[in-house]
Amino acid sequence: MKEVKIGFIGCGGNANGHMNQLSGVEGARIVAVCDVQPNRAQSAAENHNAQAYTVHSALLERDDLDAVYLSLPVFAHGQPELDVIARGLPFFVEKPVAINMDIAREIEAAVAKADLITCVGYQLRYLGSTRIVRDLLQDIPLNMVVGKYWCGTGHGDPGAWLRQMNKSGGQLVEQATHTIDMMRYLGGEVETVYAMQANRVLKDTDCPDTNSIAIQFTSGAIGALTATWAYDPGDWSQANVLDIFYEAQMLNWNPARVSVRESGEWVEKTAPGPTIDEIFVEAVQSGDAANILSPYSDAVKTLAISLAANRSAQENRPVPVAELL
Ligand SMILES: NC(=O)c1ccc[n+]([C@@H]2O[C@H](COP(=O)([O-])OP(=O)(O)OC[C@H]3O[C@@H](n4cnc5c(N)ncnc54)[C@H](O)[C@@H]3O)[C@@H](O)[C@H]2O)c1
């Protein structure tokens, strides 16, 4: 099996998770890691027997790389991706793909021109619970999709990039993007959003702490998303949950399982699924991206929905997603 030599740009919490996953993926080897914080690069390098860098362009000068992971704060996307693309390397990039559509579109165009394998970190698409819902709902018209992402991530250091609107885009862009992506993946494309936002708990940040969005799907189905990160920091049970209504039935999905009613009884179903890191490494090894469920161009559509919702709340009007695309 071909060895895939990987470089990392960004060595924060999320990147370390991928590095650990990759240690269990056959054929994957982390050879170089980069972070603008030298201690983070050094620590990741020691953990994975890799070389440390503090400037991504220096990492990209290596001639042995087969693929790159980018796990950066939302505001830092742009030049790193463009430099990876200029090197002709397949890349994995964490969601959300950018802080605004201009950056996302520039990278999307460069990826298309270079014809590269890309994979965006929407890992919920690969879960067994997700596959069960896709199989069940195939060809069945939906009437409503209701999502929620309630958690307590907004508590904490108000100076962190995550809690600054111009650095993260707020909860809808940075975090509830997972739920929005699952609403798209299981419910179809979104036509229009009409959002309201409030900031009544975490007043020390400029990000809304509470969001309510009415959604019109292209299919004619409707939906709603509620998201708050001002809730109990210790309770993740209400994050990334969907209720999907179809043919006088409903199912409840969360990452761990699907709950469906069969013969009048609620039944919980699970199934195994691959990790997103296995999928990406296999795609690079084989040169075949067929199993990648969220390539860059697809993830741009998810970003557009979050940004449309922020614009809708700011301008107090329904916003067609096409306005952003
Ligand atoms: N898919 C998921 O479930 C999931 C989970 C958590 C985080 N994420 C995403 O991962 C990304 C990173 O999140 P995090 O929590 O690890 O953040 P973090 O702040 O812990 O890590 C980001 C790292 O990038 C470094 N960095 C910034 N600019 C850089 C540059 N130009 N070159 C090299 N390094 C640079 C920072 O110093 C920092 O160490 C975000 O996009 C976040 O949304 C995804």
The ligand as an SDF file (V2000), in Angstrom:
LIG
                    3D

 44 48  0  0  0  0  0  0  0  0999 V2000
  -14.8560   18.9000   12.5180 N   0  0  0  0  0  0  0  0  0  0  0  0
  -15.0020   19.1430   13.8060 C   0  0  0  0  0  0  0  0  0  0  0  0
  -15.8010   18.5270   14.4880 O   0  0  0  0  0  0  0  0  0  0  0  0
  -14.1840   20.2240   14.4510 C   0  0  0  0  0  0  0  0  0  0  0  0
  -14.0170   20.2250   15.8300 C   0  0  0  0  0  0  0  0  0  0  0  0
  -13.2450   21.2600   16.3940 C   0  0  0  0  0  0  0  0  0  0  0  0
  -12.6980   22.2480   15.5930 C   0  0  0  0  0  0  0  0  0  0  0  0
  -12.9110   22.1980   14.2360 N   0  0  0  0  0  0  0  0  0  0  0  0
  -12.3420   23.2210   13.3590 C   0  0  0  0  0  0  0  0  0  0  0  0
  -10.9250   23.1080   13.3240 O   0  0  0  0  0  0  0  0  0  0  0  0
  -10.3510   24.3900   13.1380 C   0  0  0  0  0  0  0  0  0  0  0  0
   -9.3460   24.6430   14.2390 C   0  0  0  0  0  0  0  0  0  0  0  0
  -10.0100   24.6240   15.4740 O   0  0  0  0  0  0  0  0  0  0  0  0
   -9.2190   24.4020   16.8460 P   0  0  0  0  0  0  0  0  0  0  0  0
  -10.2510   24.2400   17.8880 O   0  0  0  0  0  0  0  0  0  0  0  0
   -8.1790   23.3530   16.6970 O   0  0  0  0  0  0  0  0  0  0  0  0
   -8.5230   25.8320   17.0070 O   0  0  0  0  0  0  0  0  0  0  0  0
   -7.1630   26.1760   17.7400 P   0  0  0  0  0  0  0  0  0  0  0  0
   -7.1590   27.6310   17.9500 O   0  0  0  0  0  0  0  0  0  0  0  0
   -6.9730   25.2440   18.8990 O   0  0  0  0  0  0  0  0  0  0  0  0
   -6.0520   25.7610   16.6490 O   0  0  0  0  0  0  0  0  0  0  0  0
   -5.7620   26.5070   15.5170 C   0  0  0  0  0  0  0  0  0  0  0  0
   -4.2420   26.5570   15.4030 C   0  0  0  0  0  0  0  0  0  0  0  0
   -3.8930   27.1650   14.1600 O   0  0  0  0  0  0  0  0  0  0  0  0
   -2.7230   27.9420   14.4090 C   0  0  0  0  0  0  0  0  0  0  0  0
   -2.5640   28.9010   13.3100 N   0  0  0  0  0  0  0  0  0  0  0  0
   -3.2270   30.0420   13.0750 C   0  0  0  0  0  0  0  0  0  0  0  0
   -2.8160   30.6160   11.9210 N   0  0  0  0  0  0  0  0  0  0  0  0
   -1.8770   29.7820   11.4030 C   0  0  0  0  0  0  0  0  0  0  0  0
   -1.0920   29.8080   10.2150 C   0  0  0  0  0  0  0  0  0  0  0  0
   -1.2060   30.7840    9.3070 N   0  0  0  0  0  0  0  0  0  0  0  0
   -0.2200   28.8060   10.0070 N   0  0  0  0  0  0  0  0  0  0  0  0
   -0.0950   27.8000   10.9040 C   0  0  0  0  0  0  0  0  0  0  0  0
   -0.8310   27.7190   12.0420 N   0  0  0  0  0  0  0  0  0  0  0  0
   -1.7020   28.6940   12.2840 C   0  0  0  0  0  0  0  0  0  0  0  0
   -2.9700   28.5670   15.7620 C   0  0  0  0  0  0  0  0  0  0  0  0
   -1.7780   29.0180   16.3500 O   0  0  0  0  0  0  0  0  0  0  0  0
   -3.6010   27.3900   16.5110 C   0  0  0  0  0  0  0  0  0  0  0  0
   -2.6630   26.6010   17.1760 O   0  0  0  0  0  0  0  0  0  0  0  0
  -11.5080   25.3900   13.1240 C   0  0  0  0  0  0  0  0  0  0  0  0
  -11.8880   25.6100   11.7840 O   0  0  0  0  0  0  0  0  0  0  0  0
  -12.6270   24.6440   13.8140 C   0  0  0  0  0  0  0  0  0  0  0  0
  -13.9030   25.0470   13.3800 O   0  0  0  0  0  0  0  0  0  0  0  0
  -13.6220   21.1890   13.6560 C   0  0  0  0  0  0  0  0  0  0  0  0
  1  2  1  0
  2  3  2  0
  2  4  1  0
  4  5  1  0
  4 44  2  0
  5  6  2  0
  6  7  1  0
  7  8  2  0
  8  9  1  0
  8 44  1  0
  9 10  1  0
  9 42  1  0
 10 11  1  0
 11 12  1  0
 11 40  1  0
 12 13  1  0
 13 14  1  0
 14 15  2  0
 14 16  1  0
 14 17  1  0
 17 18  1  0
 18 19  2  0
 18 20  1  0
 18 21  1  0
 21 22  1  0
 22 23  1  0
 23 24  1  0
 23 38  1  0
 24 25  1  0
 25 26  1  0
 25 36  1  0
 26 27  1  0
 26 35  1  0
 27 28  2  0
 28 29  1  0
 29 30  1  0
 29 35  2  0
 30 31  1  0
 30 32  2  0
 32 33  1  0
 33 34  2  0
 34 35  1  0
 36 37  1  0
 36 38  1  0
 38 39  1  0
 40 41  1  0
 40 42  1  0
 42 43  1  0
M  CHG  2   8   1  16  -1
M  END
$$$$
